[in-house]
Amino acid sequence: MIQLSFKNRIALNYILITALLILVVFSAIYSTVKFTVYKHLDENLMIEIEDHLKEIRIENNVVILMDAEEWEEREHNSVDVNPVFVQFLNVNKKIIEKSPNLKNEILIFHEDAGFYKTFDTKLLNSTVRQIQVPLHIKSKKIGYLIIAMPLTDSAKVLHNLFETLLIAFPVILVILFLIARFFAGRSIKPINAITSISGMITKDNLKTRIPLPKQRDELYTLSETINNLLNRIEDAVEREKQFTSDASHELRTPLTVIKGTLEVLVRKPRDNKEYQEKINYCINEVDHLNTLVDQLLMLARFENQKQNILHESIYLNAVILDVITLNSGKINSKKINVKFDAQKDYYINSDNYLVATILRNIISNAVKYTNEGGEVSVSVYKNDNKIICKISDNGIGIEQRDLEAIFSPFFRSNSSVHPEIKGTGLGLSIVKRFTELLDIKFQIESRINEGTTVVLEFNEEANSFLL
């Protein structure tokens, strides 16, 4: 099958619709002309019938139909100028009288045609329009009157009109197709320009943008949409590059540390205590590396993939207590006072693994950034048919300018000021990603040296039941 270009398809679709409209118009014109011609003939026939019926008279008990002088006056004997053929029949349908222009021909009486109804028939191998009516004198039928008029000129006019329309139809369509194709080509020139510029854009050349047309039409919207798409792609690629660079750096750092430590150990013999110290140090770096890899895999696994979410009923109080228990070692070593306030048992319908991961990252951060002897409080309550989970600490806090950046992977606020606090910078990125996947409203407020407060708000439709 031949594949037409977009320009030709536009022109062809336009022509198909136009052809249908022209066909309807031409049919209407032909039908109107034909109706007008036949109506004019029928009116003339009716006039002739009325005139001849008025002229029938009785003189000396003799019925006079038409005399020779009247035939001559009406010029019925002329066949050149719109002749009218007249014929009288008796009650037995025998010819009584006929107009001289009929000569040796006769008009045939049609039994099935009916009276005062016009119809087409043949005379002298030509088509005529005929009408036949009964003759009455004093309510007595005396015969029949037949009148006919030739359709030659009218048929010729209709035939010429039909041929003209038949020839004009394809000519008009061809001309309109060429015109439509020309204007369609001009109309899609901006699209060709968009295609050409889009073809120049590659992963190494994402800064090129499509010029916006002057008129704010559909092409303007298309160009603007493509430019916005390119902006998002460029941002995503830049984030991907930055993420890859940061991930490579974060993975390389513990590996470099482990390698360096092991190289120092093998340079010369050392006592068991020094070996144990360096090996424990390497183990800590391996743990850090494992944590980093786990978090990276977690981010990759749940990258905007809601199909991986498993909804189930979750006992929120128990999840929070489990997370606190997991951090009990750090809590006890730093002598942190942890308060948990939940007046009732709260249940939500969500993904248990993701919710536990969210709470684990938030609570572990609260413990990690709280000074020794500090306080971490976790409270759960209901507000306007929503379950609120608030986690607060009185730790080192986050600077206001860093509150937006803390959700970027590997970003750590003031990490150089607190080198003793280890971390990957992925915790809050994971929290942000997972809360978006679960439709959990997430807010964070913080002040330097005053502490941080995180609020998780579970939507009402996420609630399963509340005891």
NUBAKOL-770177 format. One record per residue (C-alpha): residue in three letters; x, y, z. Coordinates in nm, 4 decimals. Layout:
  vodo        xx        yy        zz
   ALA         X         Y         Z
...
END
This chain:
  vodo        xx        yy        zz
   MET    0.0000    0.0000    0.0000
   ILE    0.1321    0.3428   -0.0985
   GLN    0.2215    0.5566    0.2025
   LEU    0.1145    0.9170    0.1434
   SER    0.2950    1.2048    0.3035
   PHE    0.1223    1.4043    0.5751
   LYS    0.0798    1.6936    0.3326
   ASN   -0.0877    1.4720    0.0724
   ARG   -0.3075    1.3073    0.3363
   ILE   -0.4344    1.6483    0.4471
   ALA   -0.5070    1.7437    0.0850
   LEU   -0.6700    1.4062    0.0125
   ASN   -0.8958    1.4215    0.3184
   TYR   -0.9931    1.7753    0.2256
   ILE   -1.0697    1.6698   -0.1325
   LEU   -1.2801    1.3713   -0.0246
   ILE   -1.4986    1.5933    0.1895
   THR   -1.5092    1.8631   -0.0785
   ALA   -1.5962    1.6048   -0.3460
   LEU   -1.8921    1.4903   -0.1405
   LEU   -2.0118    1.8483   -0.0941
   ILE   -1.9653    1.9329   -0.4643
   LEU   -2.1511    1.6145   -0.5620
   VAL   -2.4405    1.7160   -0.3393
   VAL   -2.4390    2.0713   -0.4816
   PHE   -2.4192    1.9519   -0.8445
   SER   -2.6979    1.6993   -0.7843
   ALA   -2.9084    1.9743   -0.6298
   ILE   -2.8411    2.2034   -0.9281
   TYR   -2.9280    1.9350   -1.1833
   SER   -3.2403    1.8307   -0.9925
   THR   -3.3514    2.1930   -0.9562
   VAL   -3.3043    2.2677   -1.3272
   LYS   -3.4805    1.9467   -1.4250
   PHE   -3.7673    2.0205   -1.1889
   THR   -3.7962    2.3767   -1.3238
   VAL   -3.7972    2.2595   -1.6867
   TYR   -4.0644    1.9966   -1.6268
   LYS   -4.2689    2.2324   -1.4148
   HIS   -4.2653    2.4902   -1.6943
   LEU   -4.3758    2.2274   -1.9483
   ASP   -4.6491    2.0984   -1.7209
   GLU   -4.7788    2.4509   -1.6658
   ASN   -4.7898    2.5126   -2.0420
   LEU   -4.9718    2.1836   -2.0940
   MET   -5.2305    2.2792   -1.8335
   ILE   -5.2778    2.6160   -1.9994
   GLU   -5.3290    2.4463   -2.3358
   ILE   -5.5793    2.2064   -2.1824
   GLU   -5.7784    2.4903   -2.0268
   ASP   -5.7755    2.6892   -2.3512
   HIS   -5.8980    2.3965   -2.5638
   LEU   -6.1645    2.2966   -2.3162
   LYS   -6.3027    2.6505   -2.3235
   GLU   -6.3192    2.6524   -2.7017
   ILE   -6.5339    2.3400   -2.7376
   ARG   -6.8894    2.4447   -2.8306
   ILE   -7.2152    2.3227   -2.9815
   GLU   -7.3603    2.4849   -3.2935
   ASN   -7.6826    2.3539   -3.4503
   ASN   -7.6574    2.0431   -3.2329
   VAL   -7.3125    1.9803   -3.3706
   VAL   -7.0054    1.9625   -3.1441
   ILE   -6.7311    2.1868   -3.2828
   LEU   -6.3839    2.1045   -3.1570
   MET   -6.1573    2.3223   -3.3676
   ASP   -6.1848    2.4684   -3.7174
   ALA   -5.9097    2.5067   -3.9738
   GLU   -5.8681    2.8817   -3.9204
   GLU   -5.8068    2.8316   -3.5517
   TRP   -5.5455    2.5645   -3.6260
   GLU   -5.3663    2.8119   -3.8514
   GLU   -5.3880    3.0940   -3.5976
   ARG   -5.2312    2.8791   -3.3251
   GLU   -4.9533    2.7773   -3.5644
   HIS   -4.9840    2.4164   -3.4550
   ASN   -4.8680    2.3159   -3.7970
   SER   -4.5150    2.4502   -3.7259
   VAL   -4.2699    2.1983   -3.5892
   ASP   -3.9810    2.4405   -3.5675
   VAL   -4.0907    2.6728   -3.2880
   ASN   -4.2047    2.4948   -2.9678
   PRO   -4.4930    2.3046   -3.1293
   VAL   -4.7959    2.1855   -2.9366
   PHE   -4.9574    1.8609   -3.0515
   VAL   -5.3354    1.8291   -3.0042
   GLN   -5.5561    1.5283   -3.0665
   PHE   -5.9288    1.4647   -3.0045
   LEU   -6.0707    1.1180   -2.9512
   ASN   -6.4297    0.9991   -2.9260
   VAL   -6.5600    0.7872   -2.6420
   ASN   -6.4332    0.4784   -2.8245
   LYS   -6.0874    0.6357   -2.8374
   LYS   -6.0987    0.6802   -3.2118
   ILE   -5.9356    0.9921   -3.3561
   ILE   -6.1849    1.2676   -3.4366
   GLU   -5.9451    1.5519   -3.5012
   LYS   -5.5748    1.6300   -3.4596
   SER   -5.3426    1.9256   -3.5133
   PRO   -5.1826    1.9532   -3.8577
   ASN   -4.8315    1.9295   -3.7147
   LEU   -4.8956    1.5663   -3.6212
   LYS   -4.9175    1.4818   -3.9923
   ASN   -4.9262    1.1032   -4.0172
   GLU   -4.8377    1.0464   -3.6506
   ILE   -5.0836    0.9999   -3.3671
   LEU   -5.0723    1.0464   -2.9934
   ILE   -5.1245    0.7199   -2.8084
   PHE   -5.3874    0.7148   -2.5353
   HIS   -5.2374    0.5560   -2.2221
   GLU   -5.4966    0.3748   -2.0172
   ASP   -5.2822    0.3581   -1.7039
   ALA   -5.1690    0.7225   -1.7069
   GLY   -5.4792    0.8754   -1.5574
   PHE   -5.6368    1.2108   -1.6354
   TYR   -5.4809    1.5535   -1.5785
   LYS   -5.1437    1.3901   -1.5054
   THR   -4.8375    1.4658   -1.7142
   PHE   -4.5993    1.1921   -1.8230
   ASP   -4.3248    1.1252   -2.0769
   THR   -4.3865    0.9228   -2.3942
   LYS   -4.2552    0.8828   -2.7501
   LEU   -4.3570    1.0580   -3.0712
   LEU   -4.1653    1.0623   -3.3974
   ASN   -3.8789    0.8860   -3.2178
   SER   -3.8611    1.1827   -2.9835
   THR   -3.9650    1.2218   -2.6226
   VAL   -4.2710    1.4348   -2.5542
   ARG   -4.4524    1.5468   -2.2421
   GLN   -4.8159    1.4405   -2.2638
   ILE   -5.1407    1.4949   -2.0788
   GLN   -5.4869    1.3500   -2.1466
   VAL   -5.8258    1.4606   -2.0124
   PRO   -6.1891    1.3583   -2.0745
   LEU   -6.4267    1.5854   -2.2713
   HIS   -6.7706    1.6626   -2.1288
   ILE   -7.0594    1.8671   -2.2587
   LYS   -7.3500    1.9115   -2.0215
   SER   -7.2108    1.6366   -1.7988
   LYS   -7.1996    1.3978   -2.0916
   LYS   -6.8670    1.2458   -2.1903
   ILE   -6.8116    1.2988   -2.5588
   GLY   -6.4499    1.1903   -2.5887
   TYR   -6.0927    1.2665   -2.4853
   LEU   -5.8407    1.5417   -2.5418
   ILE   -5.4682    1.4660   -2.5651
   ILE   -5.2050    1.7401   -2.5707
   ALA   -4.8275    1.6921   -2.5914
   MET   -4.5210    1.9116   -2.6106
   PRO   -4.1749    1.8005   -2.7262
   LEU   -3.8959    1.7525   -2.4704
   THR   -3.6169    1.7741   -2.7253
   ASP   -3.4897    2.1195   -2.6319
   SER   -3.5372    2.0601   -2.2615
   ALA   -3.3639    1.7223   -2.2808
   LYS   -3.0802    1.8821   -2.4727
   VAL   -3.0444    2.1514   -2.2047
   LEU   -3.0458    1.8879   -1.9305
   HIS   -2.8007    1.6691   -2.1209
   ASN   -2.5636    1.9621   -2.1761
   LEU   -2.5929    2.0574   -1.8108
   PHE   -2.5181    1.6981   -1.7034
   GLU   -2.2126    1.6762   -1.9296
   THR   -2.0881    2.0147   -1.8059
   LEU   -2.1221    1.9113   -1.4441
   LEU   -1.9654    1.5714   -1.5168
   ILE   -1.6604    1.7318   -1.6789
   ALA   -1.6358    2.0124   -1.4233
   PHE   -1.6467    1.7730   -1.1272
   PRO   -1.3038    1.6061   -1.1714
   VAL   -1.1477    1.9288   -1.3010
   ILE   -1.2588    2.1176   -0.9903
   LEU   -1.1354    1.8356   -0.7664
   VAL   -0.7918    1.8283   -0.9295
   ILE   -0.7586    2.2067   -0.9007
   LEU   -0.8748    2.2014   -0.5384
   PHE   -0.6349    1.9138   -0.4603
   LEU   -0.3395    2.1115   -0.5951
   ILE   -0.4484    2.4224   -0.4042
   ALA   -0.5069    2.2212   -0.0838
   ARG   -0.1704    2.0480   -0.1244
   PHE    0.0017    2.3833   -0.1690
   PHE   -0.1553    2.5400    0.1392
   ALA   -0.1094    2.2178    0.3401
   GLY    0.2604    2.2314    0.2537
   ARG    0.2792    2.5905    0.3737
   SER    0.0848    2.5026    0.6879
   ILE    0.3198    2.2211    0.7908
   LYS    0.6391    2.4163    0.7229
   PRO    0.6623    2.5095    1.0949
   ILE    0.6171    2.1402    1.1794
   ASN    0.9039    2.0534    0.9453
   ALA    1.1125    2.3175    1.1199
   ILE    1.0238    2.1667    1.4582
   THR    1.1176    1.8209    1.3282
   SER    1.4477    1.9497    1.1899
   ILE    1.5442    2.1227    1.5140
   SER    1.4282    1.8271    1.7233
   GLY    1.6534    1.6014    1.5152
   MET    1.9519    1.8158    1.6142
   ILE    1.8884    1.7619    1.9854
   THR    2.0902    1.4797    2.1402
   LYS    2.1922    1.3802    2.4895
   ASP    2.5035    1.5922    2.4428
   ASN    2.3076    1.8883    2.3069
   LEU    2.0067    1.9293    2.5324
   LYS    2.0220    2.3083    2.5566
   THR    1.8831    2.3674    2.2049
   ARG    1.5232    2.4858    2.2072
   ILE    1.2567    2.5252    1.9392
   PRO    1.1832    2.8927    1.8533
   LEU    0.8291    2.9869    1.9516
   PRO    0.6046    3.1096    1.6658
   LYS    0.4770    3.4673    1.6790
   GLN    0.1137    3.3591    1.6740
   ARG   -0.0153    3.1826    1.9832
   ASP   -0.1812    2.8981    1.7953
   GLU   -0.1611    2.5182    1.8165
   LEU    0.1966    2.5212    1.6835
   TYR    0.2941    2.7655    1.9575
   THR    0.1463    2.5275    2.2155
   LEU    0.3245    2.2312    2.0522
   SER    0.6605    2.4123    2.0497
   GLU    0.6164    2.5280    2.4086
   THR    0.5217    2.1764    2.5197
   ILE    0.8269    2.0262    2.3485
   ASN    1.0518    2.2916    2.5055
   ASN    0.9067    2.2176    2.8489
   LEU    0.9638    1.8477    2.7858
   LEU    1.3255    1.9205    2.6897
   ASN    1.3666    2.1255    3.0079
   ARG    1.2450    1.8325    3.2158
   ILE    1.4662    1.5896    3.0264
   GLU    1.7673    1.8169    3.0687
   ASP    1.6990    1.8516    3.4409
   ALA    1.6563    1.4743    3.4737
   VAL    1.9790    1.4069    3.2826
   GLU    2.1679    1.6622    3.4914
   ARG    2.0301    1.5086    3.8104
   GLU    2.1224    1.1648    3.6814
   LYS    2.4763    1.2797    3.6023
   GLN    2.5071    1.4448    3.9416
   PHE    2.3626    1.1413    4.1147
   THR    2.6008    0.9082    3.9284
   SER    2.8954    1.1311    4.0126
   ASP    2.7954    1.1560    4.3789
   ALA    2.7220    0.7823    4.4011
   SER    3.0597    0.7010    4.2468
   HIS    3.2311    0.9318    4.4931
   GLU    3.0412    0.7943    4.7911
   LEU    3.1144    0.4362    4.6892
   ARG    3.4778    0.5079    4.6111
   THR    3.5468    0.6793    4.9444
   PRO    3.4922    0.3776    5.1765
   LEU    3.6660    0.1492    4.9262
   THR    3.9657    0.3824    4.9200
   VAL    3.9694    0.3946    5.2978
   ILE    3.9518    0.0138    5.3242
   LYS    4.2237   -0.0304    5.0622
   GLY    4.4508    0.2227    5.2311
   THR    4.4029    0.0654    5.5722
   LEU    4.4768   -0.2832    5.4411
   GLU    4.7871   -0.1608    5.2548
   VAL    4.9191   -0.0069    5.5758
   LEU    4.8581   -0.3346    5.7602
   VAL    5.0585   -0.5449    5.5142
   ARG    5.3621   -0.3174    5.5017
   LYS    5.5057   -0.4583    5.8234
   PRO    5.4131   -0.6937    6.1086
   ARG    5.1954   -0.5449    6.3814
   ASP    5.0628   -0.6638    6.7148
   ASN    4.7178   -0.8225    6.7505
   LYS    4.5638   -0.5141    6.9070
   GLU    4.6558   -0.2942    6.6094
   TYR    4.5360   -0.5609    6.3668
   GLN    4.2054   -0.5850    6.5505
   GLU    4.1636   -0.2075    6.5557
   LYS    4.2268   -0.1700    6.1826
   ILE    4.0085   -0.4683    6.0927
   ASN    3.7201   -0.3286    6.3023
   TYR    3.7682    0.0024    6.1267
   CYS    3.7436   -0.1746    5.7886
   ILE    3.4350   -0.3612    5.9037
   ASN    3.2686   -0.0303    5.9941
   GLU    3.3507    0.1046    5.6476
   VAL    3.2096   -0.2118    5.4882
   ASP    2.8907   -0.1673    5.6934
   HIS    2.8743    0.1918    5.5751
   LEU    2.9241    0.0705    5.2174
   ASN    2.6511   -0.1917    5.2552
   THR    2.4131    0.0692    5.3910
   LEU    2.4911    0.2975    5.0991
   VAL    2.4360    0.0208    4.8410
   ASP    2.1102   -0.0856    5.0085
   GLN    1.9795    0.2699    4.9977
   LEU    2.0801    0.3153    4.6343
   LEU    1.9052   -0.0077    4.5403
   MET    1.5999    0.1008    4.7358
   LEU    1.5840    0.4305    4.5460
   ALA    1.6214    0.2509    4.2130
   ARG    1.3583   -0.0099    4.2976
   PHE    1.0863    0.2363    4.3922
   GLU    1.1573    0.4998    4.1267
   ASN    0.7980    0.6196    4.0671
   GLN    0.6735    0.2604    4.0523
   LYS    0.3444    0.2461    4.2368
   GLN    0.2841   -0.1058    4.1105
   ASN    0.5436   -0.2291    4.3606
   ILE    0.3374   -0.0990    4.6526
   LEU    0.1623   -0.3646    4.8653
   HIS   -0.1286   -0.2184    5.0622
   GLU   -0.2162   -0.3803    5.3908
   SER   -0.3431   -0.2903    5.7371
   ILE   -0.0566   -0.1507    5.9480
   TYR   -0.0553   -0.1090    6.3255
   LEU    0.1256    0.2247    6.3320
   ASN    0.2017    0.2191    6.7066
   ALA    0.3858   -0.1123    6.6757
   VAL    0.5925    0.0049    6.3761
   ILE    0.7087    0.3134    6.5692
   LEU    0.8004    0.1069    6.8757
   ASP    0.9951   -0.1399    6.6579
   VAL    1.1948    0.1454    6.5010
   ILE    1.2706    0.2918    6.8447
   THR    1.3858   -0.0521    6.9601
   LEU    1.6189   -0.0827    6.6581
   ASN    1.7820    0.2469    6.7589
   SER    1.7992    0.1596    7.1279
   GLY    2.1762    0.1057    7.1133
   LYS    2.2431    0.4610    6.9920
   ILE    1.9735    0.5972    7.2236
   ASN    2.1315    0.4369    7.5288
   SER    2.4893    0.5285    7.4304
   LYS    2.3933    0.8954    7.3939
   LYS    2.1580    0.8841    7.6936
   ILE    1.8749    1.0307    7.4883
   ASN    1.5300    1.0553    7.6437
   VAL    1.2734    0.9164    7.3970
   LYS    0.9048    0.9957    7.4544
   PHE    0.6288    0.8130    7.2719
   ASP    0.2741    0.9486    7.3041
   ALA   -0.0224    0.7666    7.1464
   GLN   -0.3524    0.7759    7.3328
   LYS   -0.5102    0.5073    7.1122
   ASP   -0.4156    0.2299    6.8767
   TYR   -0.3881    0.3701    6.5244
   TYR   -0.4129    0.1653    6.2056
   ILE   -0.3431    0.2773    5.8510
   ASN   -0.3748    0.1033    5.5152
   SER   -0.0436    0.1308    5.3324
   ASP    0.2808   -0.0515    5.2457
   ASN    0.4346   -0.1803    5.5679
   TYR    0.7914   -0.1946    5.4332
   LEU    0.7869    0.1593    5.2948
   VAL    0.6196    0.3087    5.6033
   ALA    0.8739    0.1352    5.8282
   THR    1.1579    0.2655    5.6080
   ILE    1.0210    0.6211    5.6293
   LEU    0.9928    0.6092    6.0088
   ARG    1.3310    0.4354    6.0451
   ASN    1.5093    0.7090    5.8478
   ILE    1.3350    0.9942    6.0298
   ILE    1.3770    0.8543    6.3819
   SER    1.7387    0.7454    6.3197
   ASN    1.8159    1.0978    6.1951
   ALA    1.6529    1.2451    6.5059
   VAL    1.8686    1.0221    6.7276
   LYS    2.1824    1.0794    6.5191
   TYR    2.1624    1.4616    6.5242
   THR    2.0532    1.4934    6.8871
   ASN    2.3268    1.5744    7.1356
   GLU    2.4028    1.3528    7.4347
   GLY    2.1361    1.3834    7.6996
   GLY    1.8921    1.5307    7.4492
   GLU    1.5306    1.4422    7.3877
   VAL    1.3357    1.2862    7.1000
   SER    0.9556    1.2783    7.1100
   VAL    0.7190    1.0807    6.8873
   SER    0.3448    1.1479    6.9050
   VAL    0.0510    1.0063    6.7108
   TYR   -0.2947    1.1608    6.7101
   LYS   -0.5993    1.2206    6.4954
   ASN   -0.6900    1.5593    6.3500
   ASP   -0.9803    1.6229    6.1085
   ASN   -1.0112    1.2553    6.0136
   LYS   -0.6387    1.2334    5.9444
   ILE   -0.3739    1.0480    6.1406
   ILE   -0.0781    1.2708    6.2299
   CYS    0.2637    1.1378    6.3289
   LYS    0.4996    1.4049    6.4675
   ILE    0.8685    1.3348    6.5383
   SER    1.0662    1.6116    6.7152
   ASP    1.4174    1.6454    6.8559
   ASN    1.6209    1.9212    7.0212
   GLY    1.9372    1.8451    6.8247
   ILE    2.1730    2.0531    6.6113
   GLY    1.9036    2.1499    6.3589
   ILE    1.9278    2.2443    5.9898
   GLU    1.9973    2.5856    5.8414
   GLN    1.7041    2.7459    5.6612
   ARG    1.8938    2.7718    5.3324
   ASP    1.9495    2.3944    5.3362
   LEU    1.5891    2.2874    5.3992
   GLU    1.5175    2.2458    5.0267
   ALA    1.8523    2.0867    4.9432
   ILE    1.8323    1.8170    5.2102
   PHE    1.6082    1.6085    4.9825
   SER    1.8776    1.5892    4.7146
   PRO    2.0725    1.2616    4.7172
   PHE    2.4055    1.2725    4.9082
   PHE    2.3459    1.6233    5.0415
   ARG    2.4373    1.6666    5.4079
   SER    2.3898    1.9994    5.5811
   ASN    2.7054    2.1299    5.7571
   SER    2.8781    1.7918    5.7301
   SER    3.2168    1.9607    5.7688
   VAL    3.1087    2.1234    6.0965
   HIS    3.0099    1.7865    6.2433
   PRO    3.2560    1.5323    6.0957
   GLU    3.1858    1.2958    6.3830
   ILE    2.8307    1.2362    6.2519
   LYS    2.8437    0.9785    5.9771
   GLY    2.5833    0.9388    5.7044
   THR    2.5191    0.8870    5.3338
   GLY    2.2903    1.1806    5.2644
   LEU    2.0258    0.9492    5.1170
   GLY    1.7869    0.9142    5.4122
   LEU    1.5652    1.2158    5.3486
   SER    1.5737    1.1536    4.9718
   ILE    1.4256    0.8109    5.0400
   VAL    1.1697    0.9601    5.2801
   LYS    1.0637    1.2193    5.0224
   ARG    1.0341    0.9601    4.7455
   PHE    0.8377    0.7109    4.9521
   THR    0.5945    0.9667    5.0980
   GLU    0.5140    1.0789    4.7442
   LEU    0.4518    0.7200    4.6360
   LEU    0.2213    0.6575    4.9339
   ASP    0.0468    0.9977    4.9122
   ILE    0.1616    1.0862    5.2646
   LYS    0.1940    1.4568    5.3355
   PHE    0.5455    1.5297    5.4598
   GLN    0.6584    1.8493    5.6339
   ILE    0.9834    1.9412    5.8043
   GLU    1.0732    2.2433    6.0178
   SER    1.4099    2.3105    6.1740
   ARG    1.6203    2.5744    6.3465
   ILE    1.9920    2.5706    6.4126
   ASN    2.0738    2.4515    6.7687
   GLU    1.7026    2.4238    6.8497
   GLY    1.6041    2.1015    6.6770
   THR    1.3957    1.9551    6.3961
   THR    1.0294    1.8574    6.3707
   VAL    0.8931    1.6214    6.1054
   VAL    0.5184    1.5773    6.0496
   LEU    0.3674    1.2868    5.8568
   GLU    0.0017    1.3220    5.7644
   PHE   -0.1837    1.0145    5.6436
   ASN   -0.4818    1.1022    5.4247
   GLU   -0.8253    0.9961    5.5370
   GLU   -0.8680    0.7474    5.2535
   ALA   -0.5459    0.5754    5.3678
   ASN   -0.7026    0.4953    5.7036
   SER   -0.8239    0.1404    5.7461
   PHE   -0.9813    0.1616    6.0880
   LEU   -0.9237    0.3250    6.4243
   LEU   -0.9711    0.1564    6.7586
END
